[in-house]
Amino acid sequence: MGDVLHGRGALLNAEPAGLVPRLVGLRPHELRAVDAKEYARADELPVLVVVGGRGMGKTALLTAVHEAYEGVRRRNERQRHTPLAFIDCEHPAIARRRPNQPEESWSPVFQGLLVLAEGLGERVRHAGEVVFPRLMAGLVAVAASGWQEADAERIRRELGRILLLNEGRPGITLLASRWAGKVVSKVVAAASGQAPFVAAAIEATLESVTDGFAGHRQQKSSSWYRTYPNAGGNAQRGLILLSEHFRAGGPSREHAERWLVRALLADLTEAYAGLGSRLRRLGRPLVLLDNAHAGPGPGLLEAVLRDRAEGIADEVVFVAAVRGDGHPVLRGAPRLALAEVGRRADWRPGSSPASRALVVPLPPLTANETLHIVDGFCVLSGEQAQFPHAAHRLTGGNPLGVRRLALAAQRHRALAVSLGGLLTAPAVDERARDEDRPLYSALLEKLVPDDRLEELTVLAAAHDLESAVALAAALLPDDFGSAGVRTLQARLAAEGLPSAAGHFVGDPFVRTLLLLRLHHRQDGHGKWRETHETLIAHYAADGDPDGTDGDPGRARHRLHHELALGDTAGAVAYLRDSFPVLDTRTWLDTLCFLASAPYFHAHDDEGHDFAGQDDRRAAVALDRAGTRQTPPEGVDAVLHQRVRRLLHAVWQLSDPLVLPDPRVCDRLRFELLQLCDLREEGGALLWQAAQDWPREALAGRALRTPADEDTDEGDGGA
């Protein structure tokens, strides 16, 4: 139900093999190799990085890949197909140091490598476990430098966990405990906290570990560290230097972390060395890094990319998910569209580390994919049949938004006639259980930085940096200010939510959710009114309360926010009076901009909700009894009423939170055709809009002014 891979099959399809199966060499969900012709060569093995904003399905994709290679169940036991590890680089257990862990001997990369090795070391069908002697020795050396003030129990616990990486046989827990006991005894007796303690601790640790592994091939780890820079062929000195570099922090720590990553890959490579191993092991090891822009992600990616660029080869498949589209580690990396990687990937590495990555942006879902997802949860009919198109318009094809709306429609079927109603109803989790919060709140938790939700809720009404600064000055804490606005703007851009022309929050879906939250923050909608009144004052010209002052741009913005407060008089007057003088294209653009004002059910003059929830815009557009208005004296009464009905029709049909009303579409067409007769020049644009806009609205697409090629004559001086 609601397949998470709608539109993403090019990466994980089994037939024909998608990009990930071609890299791994195994068909998903099967212990069967892909066709040899499709198996990617080792020298053409990129680090696959999927990028996109929040809610674009990156985590869902990695989860699907993990499930595909986690194995199949036989006799109630899951049998893994290939060495596999999956970590969330933002998870606190990986990205944050525990209080009792010294900063000089811990980093997210250290923790990430430990967790990755634990995952990769699990038993694989027909091939047993992978052991990590090189990584184990390096991690012990780093950890030992933080035991200076530690108690014996903590040393025993940390060392025991690391030692488990080097042996997969039953009984290793007992052995690891015995080795840890030896090391604890030697470490405690080694020094009293002075500088020589670190060297003494490492010496005692490695001596005990070497004794424990006497006669095993794992002792190769000792010789491997002889090649550490300036080790002089002495493995113990190499490990001491590694520990010192790690403790130093900065570039020195990055150098040490790179060697630890190299140790992990060398251990994996050795597990596949030799004819016997090749016969037993199918496919390549697979490492999945979610949220790789955070925690250990950048360090892991950079280490792998740099080593591969320098000719230090490995055969590990890395698939990483990165939020945003401009991480420095990936600057200059080749890119391919998702559709291009379905059958082949024209990827050739260059000389730079970034060229060893292949970046694949995850696109929004198409309207048809949205329809299929909604249908997977519930088949709607009648008025509700417009729901999938409206959901696609609202979300812009955001997979998280589409799925959560479909779940809500399944649970609250009666509310499927109103996206606004679903968003304010209790959210529904994956098990169809109501959550104790509205759906818009659950979505915002995933789609925006949670530490800046309050600020974004206010700034969502802004159009640009200048208006955002005005809102911050009036409504946000004094220590936020213009610097806070600029910092937040840069952060949104880095996370894939850049500003767009005319909006501080560029993503329409996120902006709609934030405005909905702003509207519901207080009883009586006081914050909503305060925000829009601030912007009305901002766009009013100095000394001119009407905000005209010869600047139509400022006037239009002021009227936009008046509409958001339910005051339509100014917008109707402006459109009525400018219709004879503005060129038609500009007039239609102005109409669309004004009608893009957010609307939440009608309020009285004090901002309180009316008892009824009917959409008054539709009632005005359809000229129902009780909605008519006496035109001001001295104006063209027919034009005034026609423009008023047209504005309300476009306002209702442009609203992403309501399903399109066919009756309002018919009225929109009629009013535009009537206006054609009033303009000799530009009549073609009005006529074309009358044809296009009703059709676009019913299909769940945004209204736009017809392009020049859509008409057969000019627009009268555009």
N, C-alpha and C positions, 0 to 999 in steps of 0.2 A: 504494500500500500504506500503510495507516495514515494516512488523510487528516488533515492537521494542522488542517483547518477543521471537523472534526466539532463540531456545535453552535455554530459561529461564522459560518455562511453568511449570516446576516442582514446582515453587514457587507460581504460581497464577492460575493454571488450575482449572476449575470448576468441571470437570468430567473426572477422579476421582479428588477429592479435593486436590489441592496443599498444600504446607506447610502453607502459609499465611491464606487461608480460614480455615484450620483446627485449627489454633491458634485463629483467630477472631471468628470463629463459624458461619460465614455467607458466602454464596456463592457469588463470585464476580459478580457485576452488578445486583444482585437480593436481594430482601428483603425476603430471605428464608434461614433458618438455614441449615448447613451441617448435614449430617447423624450423629446421636448421637454417633455412634461407632467411628467416625473419629474426634470428637470434643476433642481437647487436654484438659487434666486435668489441674486444676489450679496449682497443685504442679509440673507439668511438663511443665511450661510455660517459655521458654527461651527468653532472649533478642536476637533476630535474627539479626546478623550482616553480611551483604554481603560485601566482600572485593575484591579489584582488583585495577589495575592501572588506569590511566586516559584513558577515552574513552572506558572502558569495559562495559558500559551500566548500571552502578549503578543508576545514576539519572533517566535514562529512565525506569528502573524497578520500582523505587519508585513512579515515575509519573504514571505509569500504575496501581500500587496498589492504589494510591490516587483516580484515576479516577474510579476504580472498586468499591470503597466504598463511593465516593462522593454522590452517589444517582442516581435516575432515574428522568427524567423530566415528570411531570404530570401537565397539564394545564399551560405550560410554566414556571413552578416552579420546581426547583431541590429539591428533598426530600432526605435528608441524611439518610443513613441506620444506622449508629452508630456514636458515638462521634469520631471525626477525626481531626487530626492536622498534618500539614506538614510544616517543616521549613528547610531552607537551612542554616546550621550553619556557612557557609562562607559569607553569605550575609552581606554587610556592615551595614545595619540597625540593625542587630543582633550582629555581631561580633565587631563592632566599636562604641565607645562612641561618642555621639554628643558633640560639644564644650561646650555647657551650662550644661552638666551633670557632677557633681562632681565625681571624681574617687572613693572617699571613699563610695559612695552610689550607685554605678552602677557596674555591671559586665556582661559579656556575658550570664552567667547562669541566672541572674536576668531578663535580657531582653528576653532570650529564654523562660523562664517560663511564662512571661507575654503574649508573642505571642502564645505559646501553649495553654494556658488557654482560650484565645480569640477564637482560632479555635475550641477547644473541647466544648466550651460553646454554639456553634450554635445549633439551634433547630434540633431535631431528629424526624423523622416521628413517630407518635403515642406516643412519650415520652417527648416532650418538650426539654428545655434546661437543661444543667448541670450548677450548680453554685459552686463557689469556695470561701467560707467564710474563710477557714483556710489560703489558699494561699493569699487571699486579705489582711488579717490582717498582715501577715508576710511581704508582699511587701510594705504595707503602712509604717510599722515600719522601714524598710530599707530605703525607699525613703525619709522619714521625716528627717533622719539624714543628708541629703544633701540639706536641704532647708535653711540652716543658712544664706546664702547670696542671697537667691532667692527672686524674686519679687512675689507679690501676684498672678499675672496672671499665672506665671509658676507653682506655687504651685497648683492653682485651676485646671490647665490643667492636670498635672501629676496625682493628686489625683482623679480627675474625671474619668480618664481612668482606674485606678485600681479599683475604686468602682464599675464600670460596671461589674466586674467579679462576683459580688455577687448577681445579680438579673437579671432575664431574662424577666421580665414582661414589657409590653409597659409602657412608661412613666418613665423608670428608668433614662433616661438622665436628666430629670427635677429634680428627687430626688437626683441623684449623684451631680448635680450642687448645690443643696441646702446644702447637707452635706459638699461639698467642700468649700462652702462659710463660713460655720460655722468654719471649721477647719482653713481656712485662717485667719479668724478674731482672733482665739485663738492663732495660731502660731505667727502671727505678734506681738501680744500683750504679748507673753510669755517671750521673752528675747531679749537682744540686741546683741547677737552674742557671749556671754561668754559660758563656758563649760556647765552650766546647761541647755542650750538651747535644747540639744538633748532630754533629759528626758522630759522637758516641752513640746516639740513638739510632742513626742510620746504620752504623756498623753492626750494632747488636741485632738490629732487625734483619739485615741481609744475611748475616752469618747464620741466624736461626732459620731463615727461610731456605737458604742453600742446604743446610743440614737436612731440613725436612723433605727436600726434593732430591736428595742424593740418589743418583742412578736413573733419574727421569729425564726425558728429553726437554722438560720444561727448564732445565738449567741453561738452555740457550739464551734465556733472558739476561743472564749475567754477561755473556759475551756480547750481546747486542748493544749494551750501553757503553761498551768500549769505544764506540765510534762517536759518542757525544762530543761536541766541540771542546777541545782542550782537555779531554779526559786522558790523553796520552796512552791509550790502550788499556786503561784501568777502569773496569766496569764500576767499581765502588766509587772511584773519584767522579765518574760520569754521573752517577746517581746523586752524589753530594752536590755537584754543580747544578744538576736539575733542580734539586730542592732549594738551593740558594737563589737560583734565578726565579723560581716560583715565589719565594718569600719577598723578593725585591719589588714585585709588582710592576706595573707599567709594561713597556716593551719587553723587559726581561721575562716577565710572567708569560706574556704572549708567546715568546720563544719556547719556554718550557711546556706550555700547553700544546703547542704544535707538535712537540716530540711525543707527548702522551697520546695525541690523536694518531700519530704515525705508529705508535706501539700497538694501539688497537687494530689498525689496519694490517700491520705485519702479522699479528697473531691470527687474524682471519685468513690472510693469504696462506699462511703455513697450513691451516686446517684443510685447504684445498690442494696442497702440494702432493705430488706423487700419484702414480697411476691408480693405486687402490682407492685413494680418496676420491679421485675423479669418477671412478666407477660407482661409488656409493652416494656421492652428493650430486643432486640435480639442482640446477639454477644457481644464481648468485645470492649472497647474503643481502638482506634488505633492511635499510635503516630509514625510518620515517620520523621527520622532525616537524612537529606542528608548532605554529607561532615562532618560527625560526628567526624572526626579527628581534627576539627578546632572549634574555637569559643566556644560556650557552650557545644559542643558535648561531649568531654571527661568528664567534670564535671557532666553532666546529666547521662551519662552511668555509671560512677563509683558510683554515689549516688544510682542508682537503683540496680546495681549489689551487692553493699555492704549491702543494706537493705534486699534484698532477701536472701543473704547468712546468715544474722543474724536472719532470721525467720520473718521479717516484710513483710508480704505477700501483694500482690496486684494482680489485674486481668486486667492489662493494657498490651496490645500487643505493644512492641517496635520493630520497624524494622529500622535499621540504616545502612547507607552506609559509609564505611571507605576507604579512599585512601591508597593504600599500603597494607602490609600484616603483619606488626609487631608492631602495636600500643601497648604501655605499658599497657594500660587498659585491653587489650585482651590477655596478655601474659599467656599462659597455658590454654586458653579456648579450649574446645573441637571443633573439626572440622568435617564436613561432606562434601563430594563432592556433587555438585548440583544434580547429577543423583540419589543420595542416599536419598534425601529428598522428592522425588516425591510422594511416597506412605507412607512412614513412616520416622520418625527421631529417631534413637536409641540414645536418649539424656537423660542422667541422671545427675542431678546436684551433684557436690561434695561439699566440705567444703569451698573452696576459692571463693571469689567474681567472679573471671574470669570464674569459672566453671558454672556460671549461664548464660553465653552467649553461643550462638551456632554460630560459624563462618562458613560461606559458601562462599568459593572463587568462583567468576564468571569466568568460563573458556572462552577461545577464541571460536569464532564460528567455526564450522566445515566447510569443503569445500562445503558440500551439503547445509548447512544453508546459506552460502554466496551465493550460486547459487540461492536459493529461494528468498533471499532478492533482488538480482539484477533483477531476473525475475519479481518481484513485481513492478519494476519501468519501465523496458523496456525489451523486448525480442529481443535478438541480433542474427544475422545469419551471415553466411559467415566467413570472417576473424575475425569479431567481436565476434564470438561465443566463442573464447578463453578468452574473457574479464573476466568472473566470476572467472576462475581458476587463471588468472594473478592477479586479485584484491585480491584474498585470499592469494596468495604468498606474495604480497607486504605488505598487512596489517597484516598478521599473524592471521587473524580472529578477528581483533579489530573491534567491532561493529560500533563505530563512523566512522572509516575509511571506512568500507564497505558501510555504508549508504550514506556518503557524496560522495563517488565515484559513487555509483549508481545514486544519484541525478544528478551528473555532466554528467554522460553518457546519462541520459534521456534528459537533456537540450542541451548538445553538442554531438549529436549522431555521427557526422562525426569524432569526436576525440576519439571515443571508441576503435580505433585501436592502441592507444598509451596512456598508463597511464601517461607518462611524459607530454604529451600534455594536458591531463585533469587536471593534478596538476598545470600546469602553466596557464591554462585558468581561467577566472573569476569564483570564487566560486558561488555555487547556494544554496540559503537558502531553508527552508522547503516548501516555497510557490513557488518554481521554479523561483525565481527572482535572477538575477545576482547581486553579491556583487561587491564592488569596491576594490577588492583585489584578488590575485590568490588563488586557492584552497589550495595549500600547506601552505600558510600563515594562512588561516582560521583554518586548522587542527592543526598547531603548537600552535595556541592560546589556544587550548583545551588540548593539549597533553604534554606540557612542562611548567615549571614555567615561567610566562611571565616576571618576573624581572631578569631572567638569560638567556633570549633568545639569546642575542648577544654573550655571552660567550660560550653557548652550540653550537652555529652555528660554531664556530671555533674548539671547542674541539671535535666535532663529528668525525673529521678526525683522532683523536688519537686512539691508540691501547691499551694503558695501562696508568697507572698513570705517569710513567716516560715520555712518549711521550706527554702526556697532559700537564705536567709541562713545557716541552720544548716549546710547542706552547704558553702557557700562558706567558712565559718569553719573547718570541719574538713578540707576536701579541696582547696581552691584556694589560690593564693598569697595572702600576707598583704595585698598591695596591691590585691587585688580587693575583698573585703569587701562590706558591705551597699550601699555606694555603687555598686560595680560591678554588683551584682545589679539595683539599680533602673535604672541606666543601660541595662543589657542588656534589661530588661523593656520600657522605653520604646522602645528601638530595634526590638525585635521587633514591637511594636504599630504603629510607623510603617511597617514593611515589610509589614504585612498579616498578621502572625502574633501576634495579641494573646493574652494569657492567657485561659483559660477557667475556669469554676468547677471547682475541684478539681485544676487542673493549672497549673504554671508555664509550660510550653510548651503552648499551647492547641490547636495543630493535631495531631490524632491520628496522622496519617501521619508527620509530621516527628518527633513524640515517639517513635514506634515505631522509626524508623530510628536515632535517637540512642541509645535504649536498647539496640538491637542492637549498635551500635558500642561502647557501654560494656561490654557482655557479652564482646565479642571483643577488648578492648584488651590483655588480658594472658593468658598461659597460666595456667590454674587459676582464671581469672576473679576475681582478687584485688580489682581495683577495683570490680567488680560487687558483691561481698560487702561491701566496705568502705562503699560508698555506701548500701546498704540497711540495714546495721547502724547507720550514723549516723542514719538516719531512724527506725529502731526505737527507738533511745535518745532521739531527739528527742520522739517521741510517747509515751514512757513517762512517767507522771506522777512528779513529784518524790517520792522515798521509796517509790515503788510500782513495783517492777520489772515487774509484769504490765501496767502502763499503764491499768488500769481506773479506779480512784479516782473512780467516779461519772460519768465523762465518756465516754459511748459513742462519741463522734466520734473522740477520740484512740485509743481501743481499736481501733476499726475500721481506722484508718490504720496502727497498729502491726501488726495482723494481716495487712493488705494486703502489707506489706513482708516479713513472715515468709513469706508464700506465695511471694513473688518469690525467696526463698532456698530454696524447696522444703520448708519446714516447715509442714505442714498441720494439725498437732494443735490449735493454738490456734484456728484458724478453724473447724474442725469443732466443737470444744467450744462456742465462742461461739454458733454457729448452732443447735446442738442445745439448749443451755440457754435461749436466748432465744426459741425457737419457741413455747413455750406462753404467753409473757408479752408479747412485742412484738405490736403490731397487724400484720396481715399485710402491708400495704403497706410499712411500715418494714422488716419482715423481708426481703421480696423485694428492696427497694432495697439492703439491706446485703449480701445474697447476691450481687447483681450487682456491687456495688463491690468486695467481696473478690475475686471471680472475675475482675475486670479487671486483676489483678496480672500483670505480664509473666512469660512462661514461656519458657525456652529449655531444650532437651532435658536430661534428668535428670542430676543430679550426685550424687556420694556426699557423706558428711558433711564432707569436706575441700574440697568444691567442685570436684573433678575430674570430668571427663566419664565417664559410663558408656560401655562399649564399644558397647552397642546404642543405636540412635537412635529406638527406638519411643517413642511418646507415652504415658507412664505414666498420664496423666490419663484417656485413653480406656480403658486397661486397668482402672483402678480403677472408673470409671463403669460398665463392663460386668461388674464383679465377677468378673474372670478369676482363675483359680487363681494363687496366689502374690502377690496384691494385697490379700487380706483382712487385717483387723486386729482384734485382740481388743479389745473395748470396755473402757474403764476400769470398775473396780468401782463399783457403786452407781448406774449410769446406765441409762436405757432402751436396751437393746442394739439393739432393732429400729430405734428412732428414730436412734440414733447411726449405724448402718450406712446407713440411708436418706439421712440428711443428708450423710454422707461421699460417697456415690455421686453425690448431686445436686450437691454443690459441684464435684466433679471434672468432671461433665458440663458444667455451666455454664462452668467455667474453660476447658475445651477448646473449646466452641462460641463463646466470646467472644473467642478468640484470633484477631487479624487475620492471623496468619502461617500459619494452617493452613486447609485446605479442610474444610468441615463434613462430619462423619461421620454418615451416615443412621442407623447403629446407635446412636450416642450420642444422636441426636435422639429415637429411639424410647425409649431408657432415660430420657431427661429427661422425656418426656411421662408415662411410667409412674410415675416417682417423685413427680412433682407431683400426679398423680391420687391416689396413695396417701396423700399428706399431706392431701388434701381431707377425708378421713374423720376426721382428727384435730383439725379446727378447725370448729366449728359457725359461728362468726363469722369472716368473711373467707374462707370456703371458695370463694366465687365468684371471688375474685381468683386463688386457686391453680388453680382449674379453667380460668379464662380464660388464665392463663399457660401451662398445659399445652397449650392449643390454639394459642396464638400463637407461643411461643418456638421450637418445632421448625420451624415454617413460616418464621419470620423468619431463623433460622440458615441454613436451606437456600437461602434467597434472597439470602444475603450481606448481611443487615441486622443492625444491633446489637439486642441484646435489651433490652427496656424493660419496666418494670412496667405492666401494663394500666391504662389510664385509667379513671376512674369510669364513663364512659358505656359502657365495654366490658363492664361487669358488671351483673347484675340485682339486686344487693344490696350493702350496705355492707361495709366491710372490718373491722368490729369495733373501731371507736374510733379511726380514723385522725385 
